[in-house]
Amino acid sequence: MYRLGLRLVARSGREALLRLAVTSLAVGVGVAILLAVLAEFHAFQATSNRPSWESTQGTPVSTATAAPGAELWNYSENIYRGRFIEQLDVAALGPAAPLIPGLPRLPPEGQFSASPALSRLLTAVPGDELGDRFPGRQAGLLGDAALSGPDELAIVVGHSPSRLAAVPGTVAVSRIATAPQLMGTTNLYRLGFGIAAVVILFPLMILINTATRLAATRREERLAALRLVGATPRQVTVIASVDAVVAASAGVLIGVLGFLAIRPLLESISFSGVRFFGYTVTPTLWGFPFFYWYQLMWVPIVAILSAAAYLLSRPAQRGRAAAVARPPEKGPGR
């Protein structure tokens, strides 16, 4: 039955192939939009749940009373051409000084580690405009774990304990904050993503159901012929379901390819002034393979159930129509 269903799909004429193409394209558009919404939500979640090392709190302390496993810490922000630069001045008080995420080691006095975006900016603009703000030379780059996005400007500058202790606002830190810093709009954005996913999901399921029923209606004559030659209701349902699965599966493939085509555009979208890292723009926490498998399963299943429900309802509809059209029988003596 499955092979027969595939043959009927492939050799049904131009009208059937055009109908199959239109149905697949419609499903593909819905799948691509749903993937895009879920991918942006995952990127937003990954960024929102990033450990906020910037929220680290310390205690005012002198180098004489500071614990040997701590460090001196002075966090500040400055602006260059309308862009914020996060600057962290540090001085290790011992080999066990804590590290912020994305920083393999504390820079010693006279060196600094910068984010990739700031590193490119330092080499692109004159030193008297920006480079003179940061003493020393660059010794490394900050990893992604220290940043909220690829465009973030951040720098960690190394100092000697005696020099940094004399700077106002310096504190002693023995533990780096790891909790995410939730903004006032975080829950609002999450609610918006949830509403968008629901708004897209239900029309997509309705579209699959409508397209599947339309395809089954157009093939009613062929299915009737199969019944006349002895096909059972189950065999007819299988043949109709094959057509639905082909259209839905092709739509999923089109949707996945469409999502991959627009993914670079999704990476440029920002909700907090900083772009998302490209690898976080993925539909789910488990990445592409799991979600694509999920899509390839539930979309055809919805199509199969829609086709089966429609075909099973047809005999009952025909029976009711025949009962209404049949004239009442005359009783004896009338």
C-alpha positions as CSV (number, residue, x, y, z in Angstrom):
1,M,0.0,0.0,0.0
2,Y,2.8,2.4,0.8
3,R,4.5,1.8,-2.5
4,L,1.2,2.3,-4.3
5,G,0.6,5.5,-2.5
6,L,4.0,6.8,-3.5
7,R,3.4,5.9,-7.1
8,L,0.0,7.7,-7.1
9,V,1.7,10.8,-5.6
10,A,4.5,10.8,-8.3
11,R,2.2,10.0,-11.2
12,S,-0.9,12.1,-10.6
13,G,-0.5,14.7,-13.2
14,R,0.5,18.4,-13.1
15,E,-2.5,19.5,-11.1
16,A,-1.7,17.1,-8.3
17,L,2.0,18.0,-8.3
18,L,1.2,21.7,-8.2
19,R,-1.2,21.1,-5.3
20,L,1.6,19.1,-3.6
21,A,4.1,21.9,-4.2
22,V,1.8,24.6,-2.9
23,T,0.9,22.6,0.2
24,S,4.5,21.9,1.0
25,L,5.5,25.5,0.5
26,A,2.7,26.6,2.9
27,V,3.8,24.2,5.5
28,G,7.5,25.2,4.9
29,V,6.7,28.8,5.6
30,G,5.0,28.0,8.9
31,V,7.9,25.7,10.0
32,A,10.5,28.3,9.1
33,I,8.8,31.0,11.1
34,L,8.3,28.7,14.1
35,L,12.0,27.7,14.0
36,A,13.0,31.3,13.8
37,V,10.9,32.2,16.9
38,L,12.2,29.3,18.9
39,A,15.8,30.0,17.9
40,E,15.6,33.6,18.9
41,F,14.0,32.6,22.2
42,H,16.8,30.1,22.9
43,A,19.4,32.8,22.1
44,F,17.6,35.2,24.4
45,Q,17.5,32.6,27.2
46,A,21.2,31.8,26.8
47,T,22.1,35.5,27.1
48,S,19.7,36.2,30.0
49,N,21.0,33.2,32.0
50,R,24.7,34.1,31.5
51,P,26.5,34.4,34.9
52,S,26.7,38.1,35.7
53,W,30.3,38.5,36.9
54,E,29.7,42.3,36.7
55,S,27.4,42.0,39.7
56,T,30.2,40.8,42.0
57,Q,30.3,42.5,45.3
58,G,33.3,43.0,47.5
59,T,34.4,44.6,50.8
60,P,36.7,47.6,51.2
61,V,40.0,46.3,52.4
62,S,43.7,47.2,52.3
63,T,46.4,45.0,50.9
64,A,47.6,44.3,54.4
65,T,44.3,42.8,55.6
66,A,43.1,41.2,52.4
67,A,42.9,37.4,52.2
68,P,45.7,35.7,50.1
69,G,43.1,33.9,48.0
70,A,41.4,37.1,47.0
71,E,42.0,39.9,44.5
72,L,41.6,43.6,44.3
73,W,38.7,44.6,42.1
74,N,37.6,47.9,40.6
75,Y,34.8,47.8,38.1
76,S,33.8,50.8,36.0
77,E,32.2,51.8,32.7
78,N,33.2,54.4,30.2
79,I,31.8,55.5,26.8
80,Y,33.4,55.7,23.4
81,R,31.3,57.2,20.6
82,G,28.1,56.2,22.3
83,R,29.1,52.7,23.1
84,F,29.7,51.4,26.7
85,I,33.0,49.8,27.6
86,E,33.1,47.6,30.7
87,Q,36.5,48.0,32.4
88,L,37.7,45.8,35.2
89,D,40.9,46.7,37.0
90,V,42.3,43.7,39.0
91,A,45.3,42.8,41.0
92,A,45.9,39.3,42.3
93,L,46.7,38.8,45.9
94,G,47.8,35.3,45.5
95,P,47.9,32.3,43.1
96,A,44.3,31.3,44.2
97,A,42.7,34.6,43.1
98,P,39.3,33.9,41.5
99,L,38.7,34.3,37.7
100,I,35.8,35.7,35.9
101,P,34.2,33.3,33.2
102,G,36.0,33.4,29.9
103,L,39.3,34.6,31.4
104,P,42.0,31.9,31.6
105,R,44.3,33.9,33.9
106,L,44.5,37.3,35.5
107,P,46.6,39.7,33.5
108,P,49.7,40.9,35.4
109,E,50.6,44.5,35.8
110,G,51.1,46.2,32.5
111,Q,48.9,43.8,30.5
112,F,45.2,43.5,29.7
113,S,42.7,41.1,28.1
114,A,40.0,42.6,25.9
115,S,36.9,41.3,24.2
116,P,37.3,40.6,20.4
117,A,35.2,43.6,19.5
118,L,37.2,45.9,21.7
119,S,40.5,44.4,20.4
120,R,39.4,45.2,16.8
121,L,38.4,48.7,17.8
122,L,41.8,49.3,19.5
123,T,43.6,48.5,16.3
124,A,41.3,50.5,14.1
125,V,41.2,53.9,15.9
126,P,44.1,56.1,16.9
127,G,45.7,55.4,20.2
128,D,45.1,58.9,21.6
129,E,41.3,58.4,21.1
130,L,40.9,55.1,22.9
131,G,44.1,53.1,23.6
132,D,45.5,55.6,26.0
133,R,42.7,54.9,28.4
134,F,44.1,51.4,29.1
135,P,47.6,51.1,30.4
136,G,49.9,48.3,29.2
137,R,49.7,46.0,26.2
138,Q,47.2,43.4,25.2
139,A,48.0,39.9,26.4
140,G,44.9,38.0,25.4
141,L,41.2,37.9,24.6
142,L,38.1,37.5,26.7
143,G,36.2,34.3,26.0
144,D,32.5,34.2,25.1
145,A,31.6,33.2,28.7
146,A,32.6,36.7,29.8
147,L,30.4,38.5,27.2
148,S,26.8,38.8,26.4
149,G,27.4,39.1,22.7
150,P,30.0,39.3,20.0
151,D,29.8,43.2,19.9
152,E,30.3,43.7,23.6
153,L,33.2,46.0,24.6
154,A,34.9,44.8,27.7
155,I,38.5,44.8,29.1
156,V,40.3,43.4,32.1
157,V,43.4,45.4,33.1
158,G,46.1,44.1,35.4
159,H,47.7,46.2,38.1
160,S,49.9,45.8,41.1
161,P,48.1,45.5,44.5
162,S,49.7,48.6,45.9
163,R,48.7,50.8,43.0
164,L,45.1,49.5,42.7
165,A,44.5,49.7,46.4
166,A,45.0,53.5,46.2
167,V,42.3,53.9,43.6
168,P,38.9,55.0,45.0
169,G,36.2,52.3,44.7
170,T,38.6,49.4,44.9
171,V,37.3,46.4,46.9
172,A,38.6,43.0,47.8
173,V,36.8,40.0,46.1
174,S,37.2,36.4,47.0
175,R,34.3,35.0,45.1
176,I,32.9,35.8,41.6
177,A,29.1,36.2,41.2
178,T,27.6,33.4,39.1
179,A,23.9,34.3,39.2
180,P,22.3,35.8,36.1
181,Q,21.3,39.4,36.2
182,L,17.7,39.6,35.2
183,M,16.6,42.9,33.7
184,G,13.2,44.4,34.2
185,T,12.1,43.5,30.7
186,T,13.3,39.8,30.8
187,N,10.0,38.3,31.8
188,L,8.2,40.6,29.4
189,Y,10.4,39.3,26.5
190,R,9.8,35.7,27.6
191,L,6.1,36.2,27.6
192,G,6.3,37.7,24.2
193,F,8.2,34.8,22.8
194,G,5.7,32.3,24.3
195,I,2.7,34.2,22.8
196,A,4.5,34.3,19.4
197,A,5.2,30.6,19.4
198,V,1.5,29.8,20.3
199,V,0.2,32.2,17.7
200,I,2.4,30.5,15.0
201,L,1.9,26.9,16.2
202,F,-1.9,26.8,16.0
203,P,-2.2,28.3,12.5
204,L,0.5,25.9,11.4
205,M,-1.5,22.9,12.6
206,I,-4.7,24.3,11.1
207,L,-2.8,24.8,7.8
208,I,-1.6,21.2,7.8
209,N,-5.1,20.0,8.6
210,T,-6.7,22.1,5.9
211,A,-4.2,21.2,3.2
212,T,-4.4,17.5,4.0
213,R,-8.2,17.5,3.9
214,L,-8.1,19.5,0.6
215,A,-5.8,16.9,-0.9
216,A,-8.0,14.1,0.3
217,T,-11.1,15.8,-1.2
218,R,-9.5,16.2,-4.6
219,R,-8.6,12.5,-4.6
220,E,-12.0,11.2,-3.6
221,E,-12.7,9.9,-7.1
222,R,-9.5,7.9,-7.1
223,L,-10.2,6.6,-3.6
224,A,-13.7,5.6,-4.6
225,A,-12.3,3.6,-7.5
226,L,-10.0,1.8,-5.1
227,R,-12.9,0.9,-3.0
228,L,-14.8,-0.5,-6.0
229,V,-11.9,-2.8,-6.9
230,G,-11.9,-4.2,-3.3
231,A,-9.7,-1.9,-1.2
232,T,-10.5,-1.9,2.4
233,P,-11.1,1.3,4.4
234,R,-7.7,0.8,6.1
235,Q,-5.9,0.4,2.8
236,V,-7.6,3.6,1.4
237,T,-6.6,5.5,4.6
238,V,-2.9,4.3,4.2
239,I,-2.8,5.5,0.5
240,A,-4.3,8.9,1.4
241,S,-1.9,9.2,4.4
242,V,1.1,8.6,2.2
243,D,0.2,11.7,0.2
244,A,-0.2,13.7,3.4
245,V,3.1,12.6,4.7
246,V,5.0,13.4,1.5
247,A,3.5,17.0,1.5
248,A,4.2,17.5,5.2
249,S,7.7,16.1,5.1
250,A,8.6,18.2,2.0
251,G,7.2,21.2,3.9
252,V,9.4,20.5,6.9
253,L,12.5,20.2,4.6
254,I,11.6,23.5,2.9
255,G,11.1,25.1,6.3
256,V,14.5,23.9,7.7
257,L,16.3,25.2,4.6
258,G,14.4,28.5,4.8
259,F,15.4,28.8,8.4
260,L,19.0,28.2,7.6
261,A,18.8,30.8,4.9
262,I,17.5,33.5,7.3
263,R,19.6,32.5,10.3
264,P,22.3,35.1,9.6
265,L,19.6,37.8,9.7
266,L,18.3,36.4,13.0
267,E,21.8,36.6,14.5
268,S,21.8,40.4,13.9
269,I,18.7,40.9,15.9
270,S,19.3,42.5,19.3
271,F,16.9,42.9,22.3
272,S,19.4,44.5,24.7
273,G,21.8,46.5,22.4
274,V,24.1,43.6,21.8
275,R,23.8,40.9,19.1
276,F,23.5,37.2,20.1
277,F,26.3,34.8,19.6
278,G,25.6,32.8,16.4
279,Y,25.8,29.4,18.0
280,T,23.0,30.3,20.5
281,V,20.6,31.1,17.7
282,T,19.3,27.5,17.6
283,P,15.8,26.2,18.1
284,T,16.3,24.3,21.4
285,L,18.8,23.6,24.1
286,W,19.6,20.3,22.4
287,G,20.4,21.9,19.1
288,F,19.4,21.3,15.5
289,P,19.4,17.5,15.3
290,F,16.8,17.0,18.1
291,F,14.5,19.7,16.9
292,Y,14.7,18.6,13.3
293,W,13.9,15.1,14.3
294,Y,11.0,16.4,16.4
295,Q,9.7,18.4,13.4
296,L,10.0,15.5,11.1
297,M,7.9,13.4,13.5
298,W,5.0,15.6,14.6
299,V,4.2,17.4,11.4
300,P,3.7,14.2,9.3
301,I,1.8,12.7,12.3
302,V,-0.6,15.7,12.3
303,A,-1.1,15.2,8.5
304,I,-1.7,11.5,8.9
305,L,-4.3,12.0,11.6
306,S,-6.0,14.7,9.6
307,A,-6.3,12.6,6.5
308,A,-7.5,9.5,8.5
309,A,-10.1,11.6,10.3
310,Y,-11.4,13.0,7.1
311,L,-11.6,9.7,5.3
312,L,-13.3,8.0,8.2
313,S,-15.9,10.8,8.3
314,R,-16.7,10.5,4.6
315,P,-18.8,7.2,4.8
316,A,-20.9,8.7,7.7
317,Q,-21.4,11.9,5.7
318,R,-22.5,10.0,2.7
319,G,-24.8,7.8,4.7
320,R,-26.5,10.8,6.3
321,A,-26.8,12.5,2.9
322,A,-28.4,9.3,1.5
323,A,-30.9,9.1,4.4
324,V,-32.0,12.7,3.8
325,A,-32.3,12.3,0.1
326,R,-34.3,9.0,0.3
327,P,-38.1,9.6,0.1
328,P,-40.2,8.1,2.9
329,E,-41.6,4.7,2.2
330,K,-45.4,4.4,1.9
331,G,-47.0,2.2,4.4
332,P,-49.7,-0.5,3.6
333,G,-53.0,0.9,2.4
334,R,-51.5,4.3,1.5
